[in-house]
Amino acid sequence: MIRVPQVRVVDDEGSQLGVMATGEALRLAQERGFDLVEVAPMASPPVVRLLDYGQFKYEQTRREKEARRHQRSVEFKE
């Protein structure tokens, strides 16, 4: 696990809280009752978001199922 000294924090409503130390961001997430989830690891500094991880995973899988349902399969005749 690579420890990043600073992260850009976005709160649960989508507004930016700015760049802060990783420990401070973790403490802030715990105070608010959320998880700290990394959403853009390649950014400089990495972007993290305060949100409920269980709800996040549920919505993500629901979106993937919906996308698969609307996906068109193309078959070629030989």
Secondary structure, 3 states (H helix, E strand, C coil): CCCCCEEEEECCCCCEEEEEEHHHHHHHHHHHCCEEEEEECCCCCCEEEEECHHHHHHHHHHHHHHHHHHCCCCCCCC
